[in-house]
């Protein structure tokens, strides 16, 4: 069965406090949809081009779970904390 993959690359972190608030609320929403995080790191080396300052990689049990999570009210509330 196909999996849903989340790859989030952060080029710049504008406000660490907002990112922490977002992550605190977003992680339980994602975990509720079955995500398994493989990596959450700032230790990134680029072989070509600019490296992001942070990367998150996770796997959802099905592709539809990625979209359902993103469009959920709970995730959108977490996402608004980055504004």
C-alpha positions in Angstrom: 0.0 0.0 0.0 1.2 3.5 -0.8 2.4 5.8 2.0 2.1 9.5 2.3 5.4 11.4 2.7 5.8 14.7 4.3 8.9 16.7 3.6 9.1 20.2 5.1 12.1 22.4 4.4 12.6 25.6 6.2 14.7 28.2 4.4 14.6 30.6 7.3 13.1 30.7 10.7 11.7 34.1 11.3 10.4 33.6 14.9 11.5 30.6 17.0 8.8 31.2 19.5 6.1 31.0 16.8 7.7 27.9 15.3 7.7 26.2 18.8 4.0 27.1 19.3 3.2 25.7 15.9 5.1 22.5 16.4 3.6 22.0 19.9 0.1 22.0 18.4 0.8 20.5 15.0 2.6 17.4 16.1 -0.3 15.8 18.0 -2.6 16.5 15.0 -0.2 14.7 12.7 0.3 11.9 15.1 -3.4 11.5 15.3 -3.3 10.8 11.6 -0.6 8.2 12.1 2.6 10.1 11.1 5.9 8.5 11.9 8.6 11.1 12.0 11.9 10.0 10.5 13.9 13.2 10.9 13.5 16.6 12.5 16.9 18.3 12.3 18.9 21.5 11.8 22.1 19.4 11.0 21.8 19.7 7.2 24.6 19.6 4.6 23.9 20.6 1.0 25.9 19.1 -1.8 24.6 21.7 -4.2 22.8 25.0 -3.6 21.6 26.5 -0.4 20.8 24.1 2.5 17.6 24.7 4.5 18.0 25.6 8.1 15.6 22.9 9.3 14.0 19.8 7.8 11.2 17.5 8.8 10.5 14.2 7.2 7.6 11.9 8.1 5.5 9.1 6.8 1.7 8.8 7.0 0.1 5.4 6.6 -1.8 6.5 3.4 -1.3 9.5 1.0 -4.8 10.8 1.8 -3.8 11.3 5.5 -1.3 14.0 4.4 -4.0 16.1 2.7 -6.6 15.4 5.4 -4.2 16.5 8.1 -3.3 19.7 6.2 -6.9 20.7 5.7 -8.1 19.8 9.2 -9.3 22.6 11.4 -6.8 21.6 14.1 -3.8 21.7 11.8 -5.0 25.1 10.3 -5.2 26.5 13.8 -1.6 25.3 14.5 -0.5 26.7 11.2 -1.9 30.1 12.0 0.5 30.4 14.9 3.2 31.0 12.3 1.5 34.2 11.1 
